[in-house]
């Protein structure tokens, strides 16, 4: 694309950028905005400002803007997150756990309590052993395949229509991706029938 050569030409033609071919004060030979700022200088300034703000807590306005962006672009955000390399996902998960130790402990405690409350007292020792074997199977599949496997409740413990129990016949080993897709809904326990 041909850009105007001067700022004056750009203003006259209604263009937003112009290109002089001359280096800016920082030495960039790049497009300039009508206000005279070099595009590369602006990028550098943004990067420096973003680094500076990284350590500071977000304001309520920034959090609200982030929520609005997510609601408008939910599919794009989810697709971008799914496309990240597994190493990056693991690193981010570990960093989150390090930053939010209390939240992680609380969530784990709530999940364990839900399982304990949903486990009937009349379960036999063999049935409890079968449940443990399912969790072991999920761990083994994860280590063998490299894809994360989890134990899912066919009828969710806290479903919208009905609540299931934490019993062997209500558990199934599936991939974490399937589990996230399923969310808190029921799945067909016998899809092959």
N, C-alpha and C positions, 0 to 999 in steps of 0.2 A: 504494500500500500504506500502511496506517495503522501508524505506528510508535508505541511507547510514548513518553510525554512526559518521563519521568524515568528515571534510571538504575535506581532502585529497582524501578519497574514492569517495566523490561526484564528485570531479574534474576528477578523473580517469575514472569514469563511465559515465560522461557527464550529471549527474543529476544537477538540478538547486537548490535543497534544500537537507538538511540533518537534522537528528534528533539525538541529543546526549543524551536526557533524563535528562540533567543537566539544572538547572535554569540559565538564562542569568544574566547580572549585575543588571537588574531591577526585577529579580525574576520570569520571565516567563519561564515555561517549554513548549516550543513550537518549531516549525520548524525554521530552520535558513537558510538564503540564502547563496549561495556560498561565497559571500563577507563577511560572518560572522555575518550579521545583523539578529536579532531575528524578525520574522514576526510580532509578537504582538507589539514589540517596534516600528516597522515601521508604523503600524496602528495608534498607539498612536501619533506618530510624525505627521502623516498626519492630524489627527483630530485637533491637536493643530494649525498646519499651516493653515488649512481651517478656523478655528475660527478667527485666526489673520487676514486673508485676507478678511473675510466677510464684514467688514466695509469699505474696500478700493474700489474705482471705478475700473471697469474692463478695461484692456488695449484693444486697437483695435485688437491686435493679439488674445486675449482671446475671444473677441466678435466674430471674424471671425471663430475661432475654434468651438465655440458654434453653429454658423450658419451651418458650414459644418457637425457637428455631427447631427444636427436636420435634414438636408437634407438627410443624409444617413440612419437615423433611425426614420423617421417621424412617421410611424405607431406605433412603439414601444413607442415613446414619448407620442403620443396621447392616446394610450391604458393605459399607466401608469397614465396619468393625469386623465383619465375618471374613473379609479379605485380608486382614492383617496376618502376618506370619505367626505360627504357633509360639515361637520363642518370645516374640514381643508380647503376646497375650499372657504368657506365663510370667514374664517380667512385670507387666502392669498389675497382674493379680497379686504377685508377691509384694510389690510396692504399696498397693492398696491395703493389704493385710498389715504391713509394717506401720503405715500411717494411721490405721483405724483399728488398733488392737482391741479396744473395748467394744466396738461395734461388732467385730467378727466374733468375739467371745459371746456376746449377747445373742447374736443370731444362731450360733452353734448351740447355745444353751436352750433357746426356744425350740429349735428343730428336734433336739434330743428329748425335750419334755413332751413335745407333740407325739413323737414315736412312743415314748413310755406310756403316755395317757391312752394312746390308740391300740396298745398291745393288751389283749385280754389276759386275765390271770389264769384262765383255764387252758392256755396253750401248753402242750406237752414239751418235754425236753427235746424230743426228736424234731418237733415243729420249729422250735427255737433254733436248733442246729441247722435246719434247712434254710432258715432266714439268713443265718450267718454265712452259709455256703454261697448264697446268692451274692452277698457283698464281696466275698472272696473272689467269686467268678468275675464280677465286674472289675475288680482290681487287676486280675490276671489278664482279662481281655484288653484292658487299657495298656498294660505293659507290653503285651504281645503285638497289638496292632498299632499302638501309638495314638489311636483315637480314644477319647475319653468315654468310658462306659459308666453308667450309673444304675442304681436300683430304683425303679419307678413304681409308684402305687397305681395299679390299674384303676381302682376307684380311689380318687384323691382323699387324703385324710381330712382335708377341709374343702370339699367340693361345694359348688353352688347349689346343686340339687340334692345330693346325698353325700354322706361322709363315710369313707371306708375304714377298715381296720388295718393295723400293722401286723398282718399274718402272712404266712408263706404263699397261700393261694391268691393273695392280692398283690404280690410282688412280681416284677418282671425286669430282666436286665435289658436295657436299651442304651443307645448312644446318647450322650449328653445333648447333642443337637436335636435328636428326636424329642427328648424330654423337654427342652426349652420350647420347641414348636408346640408340643402338646399342652404345655403350661399346666393349668389346674383343671383340665377337662378329663373325662373318662375316655379310655381307648378300648377297642375291642380285644378282650383277653384271648380270643381264639380266632385270629384273622384267617387261618387256613381252613376253617370249617365252613 
